[in-house]
């Protein structure tokens, strides 16, 4: 089967990294993840990215700043064309980006999360990184900007895949081809891989009906001594406190277990991880997650109790997130 141009760099990166076992699974994984029969809007997203105008080789790329930016000389017509086509990929959940003069004000100020966790990370320079549930790849670009050798985003959303491809169109080879996207979930990562130096899982654990299984999957992707960075919704309490919401939490239908940060640390320790520590914990504010021109649907403010913003509309504690870092034993 011929390799589509959009996937050639991914195949080559897997070869270069010695991931031959996983490489054999890529054709099936890509076919399922980008199946036009499953995802009716996918052709429109692909078409929008294909219509982005060719860019000159000279461009100014910043992957180490709060706004992932690519400045390039375009005509006014090309700028309008880019803004229109990028808009067809909305909603943009993670960012911000500035691409060819178009500022994408995403729902999440993802740069704020990065500012909180970056000082606590083992230096990313030269590391192989897996970003689980990484959305459109904002944090992956920041990882590349911090010097990571190989960054792989996995996320089963084809919309996020094509948003990533749109950003790649602007970035070009400025990252040295180190940043990649595979439209799968963690369950598609080969078990016992023991490959990545750093694994991120941010905003995923509370969507998993079996959180301990998810922790084990993350651990198996890490090399011995590797670092896990896990961010999830938590509640206040001691190491025995866990909230199991009803059908919805903050309007989300697929939320399962919300532990206290102390209980989360115990889960990680029971999962065989060491050096477990909470590096950040904070209530999510309506300044960090909000509706914008690039995400016009309801956002956090709409999911809180209008009379008591410390509670969700369902009566649960308002979203609170913790970042926990741990290591796989050597």
C-alpha positions in Angstrom: 0.0 0.0 0.0 1.5 3.4 -1.0 2.2 5.8 1.8 0.2 9.1 1.7 2.4 12.2 1.5 1.0 13.4 4.9 2.2 10.2 6.6 5.7 9.8 5.1 7.5 11.8 7.8 5.7 9.7 10.5 6.8 6.4 8.9 10.4 7.7 8.5 10.5 8.9 12.1 9.3 5.5 13.4 12.1 3.9 11.3 14.7 6.3 12.6 13.6 5.7 16.2 13.7 1.9 15.9 10.0 1.5 16.4 9.6 -1.2 13.8 7.1 -3.3 15.7 4.8 -0.3 16.0 5.5 0.7 12.4 3.9 -2.5 11.2 0.6 -1.4 12.8 0.6 2.1 11.4 -1.3 1.4 8.1 -4.3 -0.1 10.0 -4.2 2.6 12.8 -4.1 5.4 10.3 -6.9 3.8 8.2 -9.2 3.5 11.2 -8.3 6.9 12.7 -8.9 8.7 9.4 -11.8 6.6 8.1 -14.1 8.9 6.0 -17.1 6.6 6.6 -16.7 7.0 10.4 -16.0 10.8 10.3 -18.3 12.6 7.9 -16.6 16.0 8.3 -13.2 14.6 7.6 -13.1 15.3 3.9 -13.9 19.0 4.5 -11.1 19.4 7.0 -8.6 17.7 4.7 -9.8 19.9 1.8 -9.3 23.1 4.0 -5.7 22.1 4.8 -5.0 21.2 1.2 -6.2 24.7 0.1 -3.7 26.6 2.3 -1.5 28.6 0.0 2.1 27.5 -0.6 4.4 29.4 1.7 7.8 30.9 0.9 10.8 29.1 2.4 11.7 32.1 4.6 9.6 32.2 7.7 10.0 33.1 11.4 9.0 30.3 13.7 8.7 30.5 17.5 8.0 27.2 19.3 9.4 28.4 22.6 7.0 31.2 23.3 3.5 31.3 24.8 1.9 31.8 21.3 3.2 29.2 18.8 3.9 31.6 16.0 4.9 31.5 12.3 5.4 34.8 10.6 5.7 34.7 6.9 5.3 37.3 4.1 1.9 36.8 2.6 -0.3 39.0 0.4 -3.5 40.4 1.9 -5.5 38.0 -0.1 -3.4 35.0 1.1 -3.9 36.2 4.7 -7.6 36.3 4.3 -7.6 32.9 2.6 -5.6 31.4 5.5 -7.9 32.9 8.1 -10.9 31.5 6.3 -9.5 28.0 5.9 -8.2 27.8 9.5 -11.7 28.8 10.6 -13.1 25.8 8.8 -11.2 23.6 11.3 -12.9 25.2 14.3 -13.5 24.7 17.2 -9.9 25.3 18.2 -9.6 24.0 21.8 -5.9 24.3 22.5 -3.5 27.2 21.7 -2.9 30.1 21.2 -1.4 30.2 17.7 -0.4 32.9 15.3 -0.1 31.5 11.8 0.7 33.7 8.9 -0.8 36.8 10.6 -3.9 34.9 11.9 -4.2 34.9 15.6 -6.1 31.8 16.8 -7.5 32.6 20.3 -8.3 29.0 21.4 -10.8 28.0 24.1 -7.9 27.0 26.5 -5.0 29.2 27.4 -2.8 26.2 27.1 0.2 28.4 27.6 -0.8 28.9 31.2 -0.8 25.2 31.9 2.7 24.9 30.3 4.0 27.8 32.4 2.8 26.0 35.6 4.4 22.6 34.7 7.5 23.4 32.7 9.7 24.4 35.6 9.1 21.0 37.2 10.0 18.8 34.1 13.2 16.9 33.6 14.9 18.9 30.8 13.3 17.9 27.5 16.3 18.5 25.3 17.2 15.3 23.5 14.3 13.3 24.9 11.7 11.1 23.2 8.3 12.3 24.3 4.8 10.9 24.0 1.8 13.3 24.5 -1.3 11.2 25.2 -4.6 12.9 24.3 -2.6 15.9 23.1 -5.4 17.6 21.2 -4.2 19.6 18.2 -0.6 19.4 19.4 0.0 22.8 21.1 1.9 21.3 23.9 3.8 19.1 21.5 5.1 22.1 19.6 6.2 23.6 23.0 8.0 20.3 23.7 9.8 20.5 20.4 10.6 24.1 21.2 12.2 22.9 24.5 14.5 20.7 22.4 12.9 17.3 22.5 14.4 14.9 19.9 11.2 13.1 19.0 7.6 14.2 20.0 4.6 12.0 19.2 1.1 13.2 19.8 -1.6 10.6 20.0 -5.3 11.6 20.0 -8.2 9.8 18.3 -9.8 13.0 17.0 -9.4 13.5 13.3 -10.3 17.2 13.6 -7.3 17.6 15.9 -5.2 15.6 13.3 -6.1 18.1 10.6 -5.5 21.1 12.9 -2.1 19.7 13.6 -1.5 19.3 9.8 -2.5 22.9 9.3 0.0 24.1 11.9 2.6 21.8 10.3 1.9 23.6 6.9 3.1 26.8 8.5 5.9 25.4 10.7 7.3 23.5 7.7 10.7 21.9 8.7 11.5 24.5 11.3 11.3 21.9 14.1 13.6 19.6 12.2 10.7 17.2 11.5 10.7 16.2 15.2 7.0 16.6 15.9 4.4 14.0 14.8 0.7 13.1 15.2 -1.0 9.7 15.2 -4.8 9.6 15.4 -5.1 6.8 18.0 -5.8 6.4 21.7 -3.4 5.0 24.3 -4.9 1.5 23.9 -3.3 1.4 20.4 0.2 1.9 21.8 2.0 -1.5 21.9 2.1 -2.9 25.4 5.5 -3.1 27.1 7.0 -0.6 24.7 9.4 0.9 27.4 10.6 3.5 24.9 9.7 7.1 25.8 11.8 9.3 28.1 8.8 11.4 29.0 5.1 10.6 28.8 2.5 13.3 29.2 -1.2 12.5 29.9 -3.1 15.7 30.5 -6.9 15.9 30.7 -7.3 12.1 30.0 -7.5 10.1 33.2 -11.0 11.3 34.2 -12.3 10.1 30.9 -11.1 6.5 31.6 -13.5 4.1 33.3 -10.4 2.2 34.5 -7.9 4.8 35.7 -5.5 2.2 37.1 -5.4 0.5 33.7 -4.6 3.9 32.1 -1.7 4.5 34.6 -0.3 1.0 33.7 -0.5 1.8 30.0 1.4 5.1 30.5 4.0 3.3 32.7 4.6 0.6 30.0 5.3 3.3 27.4 8.1 4.7 29.5 11.6 3.5 29.5 13.0 2.5 33.0 13.8 5.8 34.8 11.5 7.8 32.4 9.2 10.5 33.7 5.4 10.6 33.7 3.6 13.9 33.7 -0.1 13.4 34.6 -2.7 16.2 34.8 -6.3 15.5 35.7 -9.4 16.7 37.5 -9.2 16.3 41.2 -11.2 17.1 44.3 -10.2 18.2 47.8 -9.7 15.5 50.3 -7.4 12.9 51.8 -5.9 9.8 50.2 -9.2 7.9 50.5 -11.3 10.6 48.7 -12.6 9.9 45.2 -15.7 11.4 43.5 -17.7 9.3 41.1 -20.1 11.8 39.4 -23.5 10.9 37.9 -24.2 11.0 34.2 -22.5 14.4 33.7 -19.9 16.5 35.4 -19.6 20.2 34.3 -21.8 19.1 31.3 -19.3 16.4 30.2 -21.0 13.0 29.8 -17.9 10.8 30.0 -16.3 11.7 33.4 -15.6 8.8 35.8 -13.2 9.0 38.7 -12.1 12.3 40.3 -9.6 11.5 43.1 -8.0 13.9 45.5 -4.4 14.7 44.7 -3.4 12.5 47.6 -5.5 9.6 46.3 -4.0 10.1 42.8 -0.5 9.8 44.3 -1.5 6.6 46.0 -2.9 5.3 42.6 0.4 6.0 40.9 2.4 4.3 43.7 0.1 1.3 43.5 0.8 1.3 39.8 4.5 0.8 40.5 5.7 4.4 39.9 8.2 6.1 42.2 9.2 9.6 43.3 5.5 10.7 43.0 4.9 14.4 43.7 2.2 17.0 43.2 3.8 20.0 41.4 0.7 22.1 40.8 -2.9 22.2 41.9 -5.4 24.9 41.1 -9.1 25.6 40.4 -9.7 26.1 36.7 -10.8 29.7 36.0 -13.1 31.1 33.3 -10.1 33.2 32.1 -8.2 30.0 31.3 -11.1 28.1 29.6 -13.6 30.2 27.8 -15.6 30.7 24.6 -13.8 32.7 21.8 -14.3 33.6 18.2 -12.4 30.4 17.4 -14.5 28.3 19.8 -18.0 29.7 19.8 -19.7 26.9 21.7 -20.5 26.9 25.5 -17.4 26.8 27.7 -16.6 26.6 31.4 -18.7 29.6 32.5 -21.8 28.0 31.1 -21.2 24.8 33.1 -20.9 26.4 36.5 -23.7 27.2 38.9 -24.7 30.8 38.1 -25.4 31.4 41.8 -22.3 29.7 43.1 -19.4 29.4 40.7 -17.6 27.2 43.2 -20.0 24.4 42.1 -20.9 22.9 38.7 -24.4 23.1 37.4 -24.8 19.5 38.7 -23.8 20.5 42.2 -20.3 19.1 42.2 -17.1 21.0 43.2 -16.0 23.2 40.3 -13.2 21.9 38.1 -9.9 21.7 39.9 -6.8 20.2 38.3 -3.6 18.8 39.6 -0.3 18.0 37.9 1.6 15.0 39.3 5.0 13.9 38.2 6.4 10.4 38.8 9.1 8.0 37.5 9.2 4.5 36.2 11.7 2.5 38.4 15.0 1.7 36.8 
